[in-house]
Amino acid sequence: MKVFIKNIKDYVGQEVTLEGWLYNKRSSGKIKFLIVRDGTGFIQCVVSKKDISEQEWDIIDKLHQESSIRVVGKVSFFEKAPYCKHELTVSKFELVSNSQEDYPISHKEHGIDFLLENRHLWLRTPKQNAIMKIRHRIIKSCRDFFDNKGFVLVDAPIFTPNACEGTTELFEVKYFDDSAYLTQSGQLYMEAAAFALGNVYCFGPTFRSEKSKTRRHLTEFWMIEPEMTYIDLEDNLKIQEEMVSYVVQEVLKSCQDELKILERDTTKLENIKAPFPRLSYTDAVELLKSEGSNIEWGSDLGAPDETIIASKYDKPVFIHRFPTICKAFYMKPDPENPDVVLGADLLAPEGYGEIIGGGQRIDDYDLLLQRIKDHNLPEDAFKWYLELRKYGSVPHGGFGMGIERCTAWICGVEHVRETIPFPRTIYRIYP
């Protein structure tokens, strides 16, 4: 009976077949211990020389790391077994393909550049395996959250005909006899979709060409971006905190083994439940000044600023009503104070910075047109976007959450480059 390691606990006392790869091995006289992985988990397989043929024993003796193998054996519970509390007593062994003996990622410390150069193989290690599975759960939980609330998934284009917020952070690409840009965001298209379908969301890759080298930045990353009609800023923030709370609790429920592999302090995640604290930008500036910062009102918050603010809370914190000059042309000014916009950033605790940005969109045609002109954007390119305000405009808003930053925070890993299968940064596009 073929089974997966993730389900091995259901087969105690039974003989099963595992198909996978040799992660590690060690010997103790006439007993060999094989650590086998199959993509769903890792398990120790115990091979006694008396239980298998001489030929099988010789093959095992010459096995190299990452050889692909098939083993048959009896499952038993063993509290002290590595990786999972079960092991397999092997009665039959088959070599599918022997790996070369110069497998690059041995069981020793390697530098980060070396590991990134061998990312295609680094993914096979327990820690990276765990991160990818938690990333999967985060994405699934986001989609479940919105699907259960009746949102409609709408795919936004990756090629866009114009620079939505200026060209400094966009990748320009040849598009037949013209030029196009790789998308920064699906938001503008989600606004059109929301006016047609009600509450919607998109999920896909986005691209930023800013030459940032920080641990929070990638040039290609994934975002989930909902857009909602007939809502105000407070409605928007409530959806955000409900979604983040749901995602964190789902990870805690479904990824206990992976969090243990990462040695994540889950007590800090258990407290992540709505509501989240809210702090105005103006109050945030005063807080930063009291901590010795030289920030002035009107400046955007930098990573050190975000870290200082977040350190005051054990939950994510909303910073709302940023200065109008700091935010995109489509952000709606606060009617009570046009110098600030009805938007907010959500800062994760533990120094992980902004994971969500969003807010109200301008729903007035004349004001939006003026903002497009103020930002020196091409009016013709935004004709379709302006028309949304001509034909049945309503109050609406949304947000975008970066999957990699959220994953880094929940996993407790330092750099976002470990939270995407094949990271793209200013200096890396291989493998």
HELIX and SHEET records of a PDB file:
HELIX    1   1 ILE A    5  TYR A   11  5                                   7    
HELIX    2   2 LYS A   49  ASP A   51  5                                   3    
HELIX    3   3 GLU A   54  ASP A   61  1                                   8    
HELIX    4   4 ILE A  112  GLU A  117  1                                   6    
HELIX    5   5 ARG A  119  TRP A  122  1                                   4    
HELIX    6   6 PRO A  126  ASN A  148  1                                  23    
HELIX    7   7 GLN A  187  LEU A  197  1                                  11    
HELIX    8   8 LEU A  233  SER A  254  1                                  22    
HELIX    9   9 GLN A  256  ILE A  261  1                                   6    
HELIX   10  10 THR A  267  GLU A  270  1                                   4    
HELIX   11  11 TYR A  281  SER A  290  1                                  10    
HELIX   12  12 ALA A  303  ALA A  310  1                                   8    
HELIX   13  13 THR A  324  CYS A  326  5                                   3    
HELIX   14  14 TYR A  365  ASP A  374  1                                  10    
HELIX   15  15 ASP A  380  PHE A  382  5                                   3    
HELIX   16  16 LYS A  383  LYS A  390  1                                   8    
HELIX   17  17 ILE A  403  CYS A  411  1                                   9    
HELIX   18  18 VAL A  416  THR A  419  5                                   4    
SHEET    1   A 6 GLU A  15  SER A  28  0                                        
SHEET    2   A 6 ILE A  31  ARG A  37 -1                                        
SHEET    3   A 6 PHE A  42  SER A  48 -1                                        
SHEET    4   A 6 HIS A  86  SER A  97  1                                        
SHEET    5   A 6 SER A  68  PHE A  77 -1                                        
SHEET    6   A 6 GLU A  15  SER A  28 -1                                        
SHEET    1   B 8 VAL A 152  LEU A 153  0                                        
SHEET    2   B 8 VAL A 200  PHE A 207  1                                        
SHEET    3   B 8 GLU A 220  THR A 229 -1                                        
SHEET    4   B 8 HIS A 396  GLY A 402 -1                                        
SHEET    5   B 8 GLY A 353  GLN A 360 -1                                        
SHEET    6   B 8 GLY A 343  ALA A 348 -1                                        
SHEET    7   B 8 VAL A 317  HIS A 320 -1                                        
SHEET    8   B 8 ARG A 278  SER A 280  1                                        
SHEET    1   C 3 PHE A 159  THR A 160  0                                        
SHEET    2   C 3 ASP A 178  LEU A 182 -1                                        
SHEET    3   C 3 GLU A 172  TYR A 175 -1                                        
SHEET    1   D 2 PRO A 333  ASP A 334  0                                        
SHEET    2   D 2 ASN A 337  VAL A 341 -1                                        
END                                                                             
